[in-house]
């Protein structure tokens, strides 16, 4: 099993961008991580699972069903993990929900 690695993670348009730490120490603030992502993962079609181990409610996993790759994530709190899981569930969808129109053109 590989040891845990700390990343600054961004979710953007069906991709996860993982930014590694600038130094060997574990960073906690954005400026302590590299500006260029070390990994870019296209996650459309992947599965998001809340952690089934009740001793780790602040964790979840993201898995690629095509090749079996699993990424496990640990958050600072249960609430943060729940927000990530909800947003990832939207991010892995093939056709994300379109944004609501700002102007109603039906009246013309």
C-alpha positions as CSV (number, residue, x, y, z in Angstrom):
1,X,0.0,0.0,0.0
2,X,1.3,3.5,-0.9
3,X,1.6,6.1,1.8
4,X,-0.7,9.1,1.9
5,X,0.4,12.1,-0.2
6,X,-1.0,15.5,0.4
7,X,-2.3,17.4,-2.6
8,X,-4.2,20.7,-3.1
9,X,-7.1,19.4,-5.2
10,X,-9.3,21.4,-7.7
11,X,-12.4,20.1,-9.4
12,X,-12.9,21.7,-12.8
13,X,-15.1,20.6,-15.8
14,X,-15.0,16.8,-15.2
15,X,-11.3,16.8,-14.1
16,X,-9.4,16.7,-10.9
17,X,-6.2,18.8,-10.8
18,X,-3.8,17.6,-8.1
19,X,-1.1,20.0,-7.0
20,X,1.8,18.5,-5.0
21,X,3.5,20.2,-2.1
22,X,6.5,22.4,-2.8
23,X,8.5,20.8,0.0
24,X,8.7,17.4,1.7
25,X,6.7,18.8,4.6
26,X,3.0,18.6,4.4
27,X,1.4,21.8,3.4
28,X,-2.0,23.1,4.6
29,X,-2.3,26.4,2.7
30,X,-2.6,27.0,-1.0
31,X,0.7,28.9,-1.3
32,X,2.5,25.8,0.0
33,X,1.6,23.8,-3.1
34,X,2.9,24.0,-6.7
35,X,1.0,26.2,-9.1
36,X,1.2,23.7,-11.9
37,X,-0.8,20.4,-11.3
38,X,1.3,17.3,-10.9
39,X,-1.7,15.1,-12.0
40,X,-4.8,15.9,-14.1
41,X,-7.4,13.2,-13.9
42,X,-10.4,13.1,-16.3
43,X,-13.1,11.7,-14.0
44,X,-16.2,11.5,-16.2
45,X,-17.7,8.1,-15.7
46,X,-15.9,7.4,-12.5
47,X,-17.6,6.3,-9.3
48,X,-17.7,8.3,-6.0
49,X,-18.1,6.4,-2.8
50,X,-18.5,7.7,0.7
51,X,-16.2,5.8,3.0
52,X,-18.0,2.7,4.4
53,X,-15.7,2.5,7.5
54,X,-17.5,4.4,10.2
55,X,-14.2,5.2,11.9
56,X,-13.3,7.4,8.9
57,X,-16.4,9.4,8.1
58,X,-14.2,12.2,6.8
59,X,-12.9,10.1,3.9
60,X,-14.2,9.0,0.5
61,X,-12.9,7.3,-2.6
62,X,-13.0,7.9,-6.3
63,X,-12.6,5.0,-8.6
64,X,-12.2,4.4,-12.3
65,X,-14.3,1.3,-13.2
66,X,-12.4,0.8,-16.6
67,X,-9.0,0.1,-15.1
68,X,-9.7,-0.3,-11.3
69,X,-7.7,2.7,-10.2
70,X,-8.8,3.9,-6.8
71,X,-8.0,7.3,-5.2
72,X,-8.8,7.7,-1.5
73,X,-9.2,11.1,0.0
74,X,-9.2,12.3,3.6
75,X,-10.6,15.7,4.5
76,X,-10.3,17.9,7.5
77,X,-13.9,17.3,8.6
78,X,-17.0,15.2,7.8
79,X,-18.7,18.4,6.5
80,X,-15.9,19.0,4.0
81,X,-16.0,15.4,2.8
82,X,-19.7,15.6,2.2
83,X,-19.3,18.8,0.1
84,X,-16.6,17.0,-2.0
85,X,-18.7,13.9,-2.5
86,X,-21.7,16.0,-3.6
87,X,-19.6,18.0,-6.1
88,X,-17.7,15.0,-7.4
89,X,-21.0,13.2,-8.0
90,X,-22.0,16.0,-10.3
91,X,-18.4,16.2,-11.8
92,X,-18.4,12.5,-12.9
93,X,-21.6,12.8,-14.8
94,X,-21.4,12.5,-18.6
95,X,-23.6,15.5,-19.2
96,X,-23.4,17.9,-16.3
97,X,-26.4,20.0,-15.6
98,X,-26.5,23.1,-17.9
99,X,-26.3,26.4,-16.2
100,X,-29.7,28.2,-15.9
101,X,-30.2,30.8,-18.6
102,X,-29.7,34.3,-17.3
103,X,-32.1,35.8,-19.9
104,X,-35.5,34.4,-20.8
105,X,-35.8,34.5,-24.6
106,X,-39.3,32.9,-24.5
107,X,-41.1,36.3,-24.4
108,X,-39.9,37.4,-27.9
